[in-house]
Amino acid sequence: MSIQKEKWYVQSKKADFKAVGEKYGIDQVTARIIRNRDIIEDADIAKYLHPDLSDLYSPHLMKDMDRLIEILHKKITEKKSIRIIGDYDIDGIESSYILLKGLQRVGAIVSVAIPDRMKDGYGVNESLITKAKEDGIDTIITCDNGIAALDAIAYAKEEGLTVLVTDHHDIPYQEEDGVRTYLRSQADAIVNPKQKECGYPFAGICGAVVAWKVIQALYEACKIPAEEAMVFLENVAFATVGDVMDLIDENRIIVKYGLEQMRHTRNLGLQALIQQKEVQADRLSAYHLGFVLGPCINASGRLDTAVRSLKLLLADQKESAIILATELADLNEERKQMTADGLDAAVEMIQAQALDQQKVMVVYLKDLHESLAGIVAGRIRELYHHPVFVLTKAEDGVKGSGRSIETYSMYEELCKCQDLFTKFGGHKMAAGLSIPEEKVQEFTERINANATLTEDDFIPKILIDVPMPLAYVNRQLVEELKVLEPFGKGNAKPVFADKNIRIRDKRIVGKNRNVVKLTIQDMAGGTYPAVYFGDAETMMQFLETKDVISIVYYPEINSYMGREEIQFVISNYC
């Protein structure tokens, strides 16, 4: 359970659910869920229920896309040496892979450099530019980074390099007297849907999608069949989920079809990783991408080098793929233990120093591995429901990562303190920074002084889609709810609730003792199997004092020993 109390709310958005259900052949419950996702117009409902790859947007709608392709095509024709500079997270790795394979397909002379998290930090920098120059590189193309690298790109231009930026991060700006001036580097072309002048219909895509769109446009220019670019759909889907993008609009289509492709992937590295993590390929879901496979890809960039994950994707021998997948899985297990230790240290500091009294929690863990700062920040945010920055001691000062709540735009707030940082960047919900150690206290004071958050912002809110009696649930409805997948950020799994539930049986199971198996009973006397994943001991203690409880749940089909039954997965209780 969260340290914070929760408030449960029923979403009460209005529509003629009966009419919608009849029109589209769906249950009124499903119609209500769709309305709760603000999908109202007939065309949008039809697109949501029946997404199609033909609904994806043209790459040419992006600002500078045609210019970038013109430059890139010319460089390829002239046999100029091209270097991709990516990033060390899953989005950067997949972006690098897509650009590398795509450029190789059109005959480019191309190599990849992925920054070392500890040595280089995020994104393109002067040392990577210098190395490119020494290697005889003519053109640099970035992916998942570059939009904020004004100084590094200026240096590259001084050195006579051509620079092409593909990115999806927020555009840097300066603000004076409430007026924002957006900053643009000297890059020869910048493709980023977040640019104000960009006419792309959906800006919420990850770096890998931008890279994929570049390859789509490049294949078109090189007269390569468009369907060849579809081989990257699984990589784009993996990055979209791994980078926690909203699963709406184009992203939802990409992930839906990317998952289908990935269930039958021909990529030896992905095959090996799926097998290593004992995931049933035919049941692969967005959950597995985000919480099982994705962390293994990210682990290399955190504790070793992201090049190892890129090598996994590029593996052309089954044996080497298995070895690499095993190494990545082992690295992730090491990362998980280090994360648990870091979280324990953080909670101890928070309690000792009353840091939870800060509107924006700034936790300085000098000994934490800097690559884990973001993960630990996310865990603290889950516990306390505050925006959190976790700072760590680095070679050249202090580095940190932040994770936010919906009511606090982290990147915008950092912009108000940008004079303190040697480097920063990010999104509304997550950000990173580098800062001199002597300025940590001033940062803590200023970021909190600027915060306009209220106590209500710190209370987690559970939005219930439908208060639905357990007895209403049948096999047909459970199967129908699958139409709403893939679930994730921006397209959350539906939330149902019922009250006056009695507990007829309960026991803790699982090797980690984090699962509670229950038999529950509704007011009509019907009994049903249920399960809870989380703090099992706390739940058991709670149930000892309660005769009747309310639950938030989701119904699933549980298969065991050839027998299938509806099982209620409890996420919250009170």
C-alpha positions in Angstrom: 0.0 0.0 0.0 1.1 3.6 -0.6 2.2 5.6 2.3 -0.3 8.2 1.3 -4.0 7.9 1.8 -6.1 7.5 -1.4 -9.2 9.1 -2.6 -11.5 7.1 -4.9 -13.6 8.9 -7.5 -16.1 7.6 -10.0 -15.7 9.1 -13.4 -19.0 10.6 -14.4 -18.6 11.7 -18.0 -22.0 11.6 -19.7 -23.1 9.9 -23.0 -25.9 7.7 -24.3 -24.0 4.5 -23.4 -26.9 2.3 -24.5 -26.9 3.9 -28.0 -23.1 3.7 -28.4 -23.2 0.1 -27.3 -25.9 -0.8 -29.8 -24.2 1.1 -32.6 -20.8 -0.5 -32.2 -21.9 -3.9 -30.9 -20.3 -3.5 -27.5 -21.4 -3.7 -23.9 -22.5 -0.4 -22.2 -19.6 -0.9 -19.8 -17.2 -0.8 -22.7 -18.9 2.2 -24.1 -18.6 4.0 -20.8 -14.8 3.2 -20.6 -14.3 4.6 -24.1 -16.1 7.8 -23.1 -13.9 8.1 -20.0 -10.9 8.1 -22.3 -12.4 11.2 -24.0 -13.1 9.3 -27.2 -16.4 10.9 -28.3 -16.7 11.4 -32.1 -17.9 8.5 -34.2 -14.7 8.5 -36.3 -12.5 8.4 -33.2 -14.6 5.6 -31.6 -14.3 3.5 -34.8 -10.6 4.2 -35.0 -10.2 3.2 -31.3 -12.1 0.0 -31.7 -10.6 -0.9 -35.0 -7.1 0.7 -35.3 -5.3 0.2 -38.6 -1.8 0.9 -39.8 -3.3 3.0 -42.6 -4.2 5.5 -39.9 -0.5 6.3 -39.2 0.7 9.7 -40.3 3.0 10.6 -43.2 6.7 11.3 -42.2 6.6 14.3 -44.6 4.3 16.2 -42.2 7.2 16.8 -39.9 9.1 20.0 -40.2 12.5 19.7 -41.8 11.9 16.0 -42.8 12.2 16.6 -46.5 15.3 18.8 -45.9 16.9 16.1 -43.7 16.2 13.4 -46.3 17.6 15.6 -49.1 20.9 16.1 -47.2 21.1 12.5 -46.0 20.4 11.1 -49.5 23.1 13.3 -51.0 25.6 12.2 -48.3 24.8 8.5 -49.0 25.2 9.0 -52.7 28.6 10.8 -52.2 29.8 7.9 -49.9 30.3 10.3 -47.0 30.9 8.7 -43.6 27.8 9.0 -41.3 27.7 8.5 -37.5 24.6 7.9 -35.5 24.8 9.3 -31.9 22.1 7.7 -29.8 21.2 7.4 -26.1 21.8 4.7 -23.5 18.1 4.0 -22.7 15.7 1.7 -24.5 14.4 4.5 -26.8 17.9 5.6 -27.7 19.1 2.0 -28.3 16.1 1.1 -30.5 16.4 4.4 -32.4 20.1 3.7 -33.0 19.2 0.2 -34.2 16.5 1.5 -36.6 18.7 4.2 -38.1 21.7 1.8 -38.4 19.8 -1.0 -40.1 17.9 1.4 -42.3 21.0 3.3 -43.4 22.8 0.1 -44.1 19.9 -1.0 -46.3 20.4 2.0 -48.6 24.1 1.5 -48.8 25.3 4.2 -46.4 28.7 4.1 -44.8 27.5 4.3 -41.2 28.6 3.7 -37.6 27.0 4.2 -34.2 28.2 5.9 -31.0 26.2 5.6 -27.8 27.3 7.8 -25.0 28.6 6.3 -21.8 26.2 7.3 -19.0 29.0 7.8 -16.5 31.7 9.3 -18.7 29.7 11.2 -21.3 26.3 11.8 -19.8 23.2 12.3 -21.9 23.3 13.2 -25.5 25.8 14.5 -28.0 28.8 16.4 -26.5 32.1 17.9 -27.6 34.1 14.7 -26.9 31.9 12.7 -29.1 32.2 15.4 -31.8 36.0 15.3 -31.5 36.0 11.5 -31.8 33.8 11.7 -34.9 36.2 14.3 -36.4 39.2 12.1 -35.7 37.4 9.1 -37.3 36.9 11.0 -40.5 33.1 11.4 -40.0 31.3 13.8 -42.4 27.8 13.8 -41.0 26.3 13.2 -37.5 22.7 12.2 -37.1 21.3 12.1 -33.6 18.4 10.1 -32.4 16.5 10.5 -29.1 18.8 13.5 -28.3 20.2 16.6 -29.8 17.4 19.2 -29.4 19.1 20.8 -26.5 22.7 20.3 -27.5 23.3 23.9 -28.7 26.9 24.2 -27.7 28.0 20.7 -28.9 26.3 21.3 -32.3 27.9 24.7 -32.6 31.3 23.1 -32.0 30.5 20.4 -34.6 29.6 23.1 -37.2 32.9 24.9 -36.4 34.7 21.6 -37.1 33.0 21.5 -40.5 30.6 18.6 -39.8 27.0 18.3 -41.1 24.6 17.7 -38.2 21.1 16.3 -38.5 19.0 16.1 -35.4 16.1 13.7 -34.8 14.6 13.9 -31.4 11.3 14.1 -29.5 12.2 15.9 -26.3 10.9 19.3 -25.3 12.3 22.3 -27.1 14.7 24.3 -24.8 13.7 27.9 -24.1 14.6 31.0 -22.2 11.9 33.0 -20.4 12.0 36.6 -19.5 9.1 38.6 -18.1 6.8 35.7 -18.9 7.8 35.6 -22.5 9.4 32.4 -23.8 12.0 32.4 -26.5 12.6 28.9 -27.9 16.1 28.0 -28.8 17.3 26.4 -32.0 20.8 24.9 -32.6 22.9 25.4 -35.7 22.0 21.9 -37.0 21.5 21.6 -40.7 18.0 20.0 -40.2 16.0 19.3 -37.1 13.2 16.8 -37.1 11.2 16.9 -33.8 7.4 17.0 -33.7 7.6 19.2 -30.6 8.8 22.2 -32.6 6.3 25.0 -32.6 6.3 25.3 -36.4 5.9 21.5 -37.0 2.6 20.4 -38.5 2.8 16.8 -37.5 -0.6 15.8 -36.0 0.7 14.0 -33.0 3.6 15.2 -31.0 3.6 12.5 -28.3 5.9 10.0 -30.1 9.2 8.7 -28.8 12.6 9.1 -30.4 12.4 5.6 -32.1 9.2 6.7 -33.9 10.9 9.8 -35.2 13.9 7.7 -36.4 11.5 5.2 -38.0 9.7 8.0 -39.9 13.1 9.2 -41.2 13.8 5.7 -42.5 10.4 5.5 -44.1 11.0 8.7 -45.9 14.5 7.7 -46.8 13.3 4.3 -48.3 10.8 6.3 -50.3 13.6 8.5 -51.7 15.7 5.5 -52.5 12.8 3.6 -54.2 12.7 0.8 -51.6 9.3 -0.7 -51.0 7.5 0.9 -48.1 6.7 -2.5 -46.5 10.4 -3.1 -45.8 10.3 -0.4 -43.2 7.6 -2.3 -41.4 10.2 -4.7 -40.1 11.0 -2.1 -37.5 7.4 -1.9 -36.1 8.3 -4.2 -33.2 11.3 -2.1 -32.3 9.2 1.1 -32.4 6.6 -0.5 -30.2 9.2 -1.7 -27.7 10.6 1.8 -27.4 7.2 3.5 -27.2 6.3 1.4 -24.1 9.8 1.4 -22.7 9.9 5.3 -22.9 6.5 5.4 -21.2 4.7 7.3 -23.9 1.0 7.8 -23.9 -0.7 4.9 -25.7 -3.1 7.1 -27.6 -3.5 8.1 -31.2 -0.6 6.8 -33.3 1.2 5.2 -30.4 -1.6 2.9 -29.7 -1.7 1.7 -33.3 2.1 1.2 -33.3 2.1 -0.8 -30.0 -0.9 -2.9 -31.0 0.6 -4.1 -34.3 4.2 -4.0 -33.0 3.2 -6.5 -30.3 1.6 -8.8 -32.8 4.8 -8.7 -34.9 7.0 -9.2 -31.9 5.1 -12.4 -30.8 6.5 -13.9 -34.0 9.7 -11.9 -34.1 12.5 -13.1 -36.4 15.1 -11.0 -34.4 17.4 -13.5 -32.7 18.2 -11.1 -29.9 14.5 -10.5 -29.0 13.8 -14.2 -29.3 16.6 -15.0 -26.9 15.5 -12.3 -24.4 11.8 -13.5 -24.5 13.0 -17.0 -23.8 15.4 -16.0 -21.1 12.7 -14.1 -19.2 10.3 -17.1 -19.6 7.7 -15.0 -21.3 5.1 -16.9 -23.4 5.6 -15.3 -26.8 2.0 -15.7 -27.8 0.9 -13.8 -24.6 3.4 -11.0 -25.0 1.8 -7.7 -23.8 2.7 -4.1 -23.2 3.3 -5.1 -19.5 6.1 -7.4 -20.6 7.7 -4.7 -22.7 7.6 -2.2 -19.9 8.4 -4.3 -16.8 10.0 -7.6 -17.9 12.0 -7.2 -21.1 12.5 -3.4 -21.2 14.4 -3.3 -17.9 16.9 -5.8 -19.2 17.6 -3.6 -22.2 18.0 -0.6 -20.0 20.2 -2.4 -17.5 23.2 -2.4 -19.8 23.1 1.4 -20.2 22.8 1.8 -16.4 25.6 -0.6 -15.1 27.7 -1.4 -18.2 27.4 -0.1 -21.7 24.3 0.3 -23.8 26.3 -1.1 -26.7 25.7 -4.5 -25.3 21.9 -4.2 -25.8 22.5 -2.9 -29.3 24.6 -5.9 -30.0 21.7 -8.1 -28.8 19.4 -6.5 -31.4 22.1 -6.9 -34.0 23.0 -10.6 -33.1 23.0 -12.8 -36.2 23.8 -16.1 -34.4 21.5 -17.8 -32.0 24.3 -18.8 -29.6 25.7 -15.2 -29.2 22.1 -13.9 -28.8 21.5 -16.3 -25.9 24.8 -15.3 -24.2 23.9 -11.6 -24.6 20.4 -12.1 -23.3 21.6 -14.0 -20.3 24.2 -11.3 -19.5 21.5 -8.6 -19.7 19.1 -10.5 -17.5 21.9 -11.0 -14.9 22.7 -7.3 -15.1 19.1 -6.4 -14.4 19.0 -8.7 -11.4 22.0 -6.8 -10.0 20.3 -3.5 -10.8 17.2 -4.6 -8.9 19.1 -5.4 -5.8 21.0 -2.1 -6.0 17.7 -0.3 -6.5 16.2 -1.9 -3.4 19.2 -0.9 -1.3 19.0 2.7 -2.7 15.3 2.9 -1.9 15.9 1.7 1.6 18.5 4.4 2.1 16.3 7.1 0.6 13.3 6.3 2.8 15.6 6.3 5.9 16.9 9.8 4.9 13.3 11.1 4.2 12.1 10.0 7.6 15.2 11.2 9.4 15.2 14.7 7.8 11.4 15.0 7.3 11.9 15.5 3.6 8.3 14.6 2.9 7.4 18.0 4.3 8.9 19.5 1.1 6.5 20.1 -1.7 9.2 18.9 -4.1 11.3 16.3 -2.5 15.0 16.6 -3.1 16.9 13.5 -1.8 20.7 13.6 -2.1 22.1 10.1 -1.9 25.8 10.6 -2.5 26.6 6.9 -2.7 23.8 5.8 -5.0 24.9 4.7 -8.5 23.9 7.7 -10.6 22.2 5.4 -13.2 19.7 4.4 -10.6 18.6 7.9 -9.6 15.6 7.9 -11.9 14.3 4.5 -10.8 14.7 5.3 -7.1 13.0 8.7 -7.7 10.1 6.8 -9.4 9.7 4.5 -6.4 9.7 7.4 -3.9 7.1 9.2 -6.0 4.9 6.1 -5.8 5.3 6.0 -2.0 4.8 9.6 -1.2 3.0 11.0 -4.3 5.3 14.1 -4.4 7.5 15.3 -7.3 10.9 13.9 -6.5 14.5 14.6 -7.4 17.1 12.1 -6.5 20.7 13.5 -6.6 23.9 11.5 -6.6 27.6 12.4 -6.4 29.3 12.2 -9.8 32.8 12.7 -11.0 32.2 16.3 -12.0 29.6 17.5 -9.4 26.2 16.2 -8.8 23.8 14.5 -11.2 20.1 13.8 -10.6 16.9 12.5 -12.0 13.3 13.6 -11.3 9.9 11.9 -11.5 6.8 14.0 -11.2 3.0 13.9 -10.6 0.3 14.9 -13.0 -0.1 18.4 -11.5 3.6 19.4 -11.7 5.5 20.0 -15.0 9.0 19.1 -14.1 10.8 20.4 -17.1 9.1 23.8 -17.0 10.0 24.1 -13.3 13.6 23.3 -14.0 13.7 26.0 -16.7 13.0 28.5 -13.9 16.2 27.5 -12.2 18.3 26.8 -15.2 21.0 29.2 -14.2 22.0 26.7 -11.5 22.6 23.7 -13.8 25.5 22.7 -16.0 23.0 20.6 -18.0 19.4 19.7 -17.8 16.5 18.4 -19.9 13.4 16.3 -19.9 9.6 16.2 -20.0 6.6 17.1 -17.9 6.8 13.9 -15.9 10.6 13.2 -15.9 13.8 15.2 -16.1 17.5 15.0 -15.6 20.1 17.5 -14.4 23.7 18.2 -13.6 24.6 20.7 -10.9 27.6 21.9 -8.9 27.5 20.4 -5.4 27.7 23.8 -3.8 24.4 24.7 -5.5 22.3 21.7 -4.3 20.9 23.6 -1.3 19.9 26.6 -3.4 18.3 24.3 -5.9 16.3 22.7 -3.1 15.1 26.0 -1.8 14.3 27.6 -5.2 12.5 24.6 -6.7 10.3 24.5 -3.5 9.8 28.2 -3.4 8.5 28.2 -6.9 6.1 25.3 -6.4 2.4 26.1 -6.3 1.3 22.6 -5.3 -1.4 22.1 -2.7 -2.0 19.4 -0.2 -4.7 17.9 -2.4 -2.1 17.4 -5.1 -0.2 15.0 -2.9 -3.2 12.6 -2.4 -3.3 9.8 -5.0 -6.6 9.7 -6.8 -8.1 6.4 -8.0 -10.5 7.1 -10.9 -13.1 4.4 -11.2 -14.4 3.8 -14.7 -17.5 1.8 -13.6 -18.8 0.8 -10.2 -19.7 -2.8 -11.3 -21.1 -5.7 -9.3 -18.9 -8.8 -9.5 -22.0 -10.7 -10.6 -22.2 -8.6 -13.8 -18.9 -9.9 -15.1 -19.1 -12.8 -17.6 -16.7 -14.4 -20.0 -18.0 -12.4 -22.9 -17.3 -9.0 -21.2 -13.8 -10.1 -20.2 -13.0 -11.0 -23.8 -14.6 -7.8 -25.1 -12.4 -5.7 -22.8 -9.3 -7.0 -24.7 -10.4 -4.8 -27.6 -9.3 -1.8 -25.5 -5.7 -3.1 -25.3 -2.8 -2.3 -25.3 -3.0 -0.8 -21.9 -0.4 1.6 -20.5 0.2 5.2 -19.8 -2.6 7.3 -21.5 -4.7 4.2 -22.1 -5.0 2.8 -18.6 -6.5 -0.6 -17.9 -10.1 0.0 -16.9 -10.8 0.4 -13.3 -13.9 -1.3 -11.7 -15.1 -1.3 -8.1 -17.5 -3.1 -5.9 -18.4 -2.7 -2.2 -19.8 -4.8 0.7 -17.4 -7.6 -0.2 -16.8 -10.3 2.4 -13.6 -12.3 2.6 -14.3 -16.1 2.9 -10.7 -17.3 2.5 -7.3 -15.7 2.3 -3.7 -16.9 2.2 -0.3 -15.7 1.2 1.4 -17.5 -1.7 4.4 -17.1 -4.0 8.1 -17.5 -3.3 8.4 -13.8 -2.4 5.3 -13.9 -0.3 3.8 -10.9 -2.2 0.6 -12.5 -3.5 -2.7 -13.0 -1.6 -5.1 -15.6 -2.9 -8.7 -14.9 -1.8 -12.2 -16.2 -2.0 -14.6 -13.2 -2.0 -18.4 -13.0 -1.6 -20.8 -10.3 -2.9 -24.0 -9.2 -1.3 -26.0 -11.7 -3.3 -24.0 -14.6 -1.8 -22.0 -15.4 -5.0 -18.4 -16.4 -4.3 -15.4 -15.7 -6.6 -11.7 -16.3 -6.7 -9.5 -13.2 -6.4 -5.9 -12.3 -6.2 -3.9 -9.3 -4.9 -0.3 -8.5 -5.9 1.6 -6.2 -3.6 2.3 -5.9 0.2 0.7 -9.1 1.2 1.4 -8.8 4.9 -0.2 -5.3 5.1 -3.3 -6.6 3.3 -3.6 -9.6 5.7 -3.3 -7.4 8.7 -6.0 -5.1 7.3 -8.4 -8.0 6.6 -8.1 -9.2 10.2 -9.9 -6.1 11.3 -12.6 -5.9 8.6 -15.7 -7.9 8.0 -16.6 -6.1 4.8 -14.4 -4.2 2.4 -14.6 -2.3 -0.9 -12.3 -3.3 -3.8 -10.9 -1.9 -7.0 -10.5 -4.7 -9.5 -10.0 -5.9 -13.0 -11.5 -9.3 -14.2 -9.2 -11.8 -16.0 -9.4 -15.3 -17.3 -7.2 -17.5 -15.2 -5.9 -20.7 -16.8 -4.7 -23.5 -14.6 -4.2 -27.2 -15.3 -6.4 -26.9 -18.4 -9.2 -25.2 -16.5 -10.3 -21.6 -17.1 -12.2 -19.4 -14.7 -12.9 -15.7 -14.2 -10.6 -14.3 -11.5 -10.8 -10.8 -10.0 -7.4 -9.0 -9.7 -7.6 -6.6 -6.8 -5.4 -3.5 -7.1 -6.8 -1.4 -4.2 -8.9 -1.9 -1.1 -10.4 -0.1 1.8 
